[in-house]
Each structure stands twice: as structure tokens, then as C-alpha cells.
Amino acid sequence: MGLKEKLHNIKGKGKDKKWLSAFSAFHTFVYTPNETTHSGSHIRGADDLKRLMTNVLIPLIPILIFAMFNVGFQQNIAINGYQEGMTFFSGEFWNFDNFLIGAIKLVPLLAVSYIVGLGIEVLFATINNHEVEEGYFVSGMLVPLIIPIDTPLWMLAVAVAFGVVIGKEVFGGTGMNILNPALTIRAFLFFAYPTWMSGDKVWVTGAVERTKEITAGANLDAISGETILGSLAQGKEFAYSTWDMFFGFIPGSIGETSTFLILLGGLYLIFTKVGSWRIMLSAVIGALVMGLIFNGVVDAGLITESNKFYTLMNTVYWHHLLLGGLAFAIVFMATDPVTASQTNKGKWIYGFLIGFISIMIRVFNPAYPEGAMLAILLMNVFAPTIDHYIVRANVNKRQKRLKTKTL
């Protein structure tokens, strides 16, 4: 049978009909879809879901490349020590050896994420005889960027399978899920394998293995890859400057360290109208308000240095935006168009509460000094309720206006 006949069968008129979903996914990925509406009033545009996902992937690419350099850089300074003059523009950072170390660690994580995630989506689409949904194109990139660099591949595969099946497919697939898939995967990893997701040894590649060698009696120096938030949660000081935190020369999850690149990515999402500026701005305001409240509590003398919450409470309020994964979560997670609020007023409330709750969790839960993941998942659940009351309030307001005019 020739290629033309096989394509004819795949397109639904022969025994190969079951492969239609996989064929359509590949065909529309390579070529512009030629489907058009045939009835009713519609807004016609050149965009489709794949092009929308592409606009989210584009700002993630610089973050991915920077992460590869930073992975190698953090390993080198953990072993050899930090040298004065290492900056965003120095050759010590933009060293090909650093990039190579990062690529060797990060590429397999990306491969496992996409192979398992897309494989499950294609399987479900083939079984259910519907089109392959492209939502995992973004989630597959996000997941490796929000986990520690030494996360075992088998662990990531299990988490991705859980996140795609339980977090998305059981709800009906892309557009039907109530929780952000990437954060669902991260939450599964955090609660199922907590020792691999937190602590002072998981953020620098090789730190865990090196610690085991030291424990076994080898004559080696320990690697400490503690994050700034981890240090603050234990009441310690940190040696990083504001510019280090802003540009991203700090340990942390793979893609969350560079606030500078995350900011550029957020501007791109706003410019392309993919991400909601209302959610981003309100989340920043919420985080700053909560930070200011904690600073005010310390300044008023209501809490002393002996209190375990003192150090994080006393952190300069706007520094919270440079620490941990808050900036990354606000730009790329909170703005997920499926799980976020849909109304304009709802977006302000939704975003504000994400920022506010993130800082609250960060301060009051020293065992998990992050907060953004849990705050967004919590607000994902409440987003439909927020929208319901916003719509209900608008309806009631219009009904009152109508009664007034009738009278």
C-alpha cells in the first residue's frame, strides 16, 4: 500500500483510523491547521492552541539556557569556593564547562518529562479517539525547571505519570483540569519524596553523592547547596548580594533563580496577551503587602530575635520577590489560563491572594520555606468560586439597575 492510501486510511476511512489522533498532532505541529468554522458568529484568528503554547515556551528558552550555566556554576563554587568578581558578565559564569555540566543533567530530565507526559497524552487520545491536546508542551518544559537538579529520572517519570493521569486526564484533558498540572507533579514529588525535594544538599548537582562518600569515610570536603530561603528559615544569614539574587547566581530549583529573565519572560507574555498582567501585578502586590506586614511586626517589637520566625519576618519585604520560586510561579504558573480566575475582578483577587498566602506560608512553615506551590494550588481550587461570586454580583447589580429604571 502506498503512502497516499495509508494517509487516506489514517484520516478515518480505513483500519488505521485509530492512529488519527497521533497523525493529526504531528501534522498540525508541523503545518498550520487548515480547519475553519462553518456556522455561527466566530472571532477568526491565526492562533490555535499550539501557537499559544509556543508563545509560552519562547520566554522559557533563555531561562533554560541560563539554568544550564548556573547548574555548572553552582557546582564549581561549591567545590572551589566563590571568587570575588564573579558576576553576570564574568567569564567564570559563562564558561562552556558550566554549560556542559548543566546540559548533561538537565537534558535527560527534559527528555523523561516529554516522553512520559506526551506518551500518556497520545495513549489517552488514541484510546478515546479524540485529538491530542497540546497542553503538556508547556508543562513538559516547566516541570524540569521547578525541581532540584539531581532528581532521579525514575522519580520524575512516576510523578509525571501521576500528574498527567490524575491531575489532568481524569478531568477530561487540557482545558478541563482544576489544578495546574506542573504544580501537581511538583506537589506529588514533594509529598512522596520529601528528602529529594528539600534540604541543603539537593540544589547543587553531586552534593548528595559527595555527602554519602564523606559519610563512608572518604577524605572529601562537603558540598553545601543550601538555598537562601533555607538559610533564613534556620535563622542564618546569607552572603549573596541583591544583584546576585536578581540575576540568579544562587542555588535553587533549576529555572527559578534568575528574576531578571523571569521578568523579561513576564513582559513577553503580557505583550503577546498570553499571560494576564492583572494576575501578575496583583500577586506582586499581595506578596509586598504581606512582607510589609511582617516587617511592621518586627519594627514594632512584637517579635524578638529569639523567635524562630524572626529572620524571615525581618527579611526586607521586596527581597521576597527575588528569593525562591515566587517570581517564576507568578509569571508562569499563576497565569495558567485554565486553572486561574476568568473574570477581570476575579483575577485581581486570585493573584493578590496567591502573593499574600505565599509569603505567609514561607514565614510560618520553616520546614517548607517556599509557599508559592501550595498557594497556587489552593487558589486553583477557589478560582471557580471567586468567579461565581463576581458574576453573581454583576447579575444582581444589573437586576437592581433594571428595577430602578422600571420604577
Order of alpha helices (4+ residues) and beta strands (2+ residues): alpha-alpha-alpha-alpha-alpha-alpha-alpha-alpha-alpha-alpha-alpha-alpha-alpha-alpha-alpha-alpha
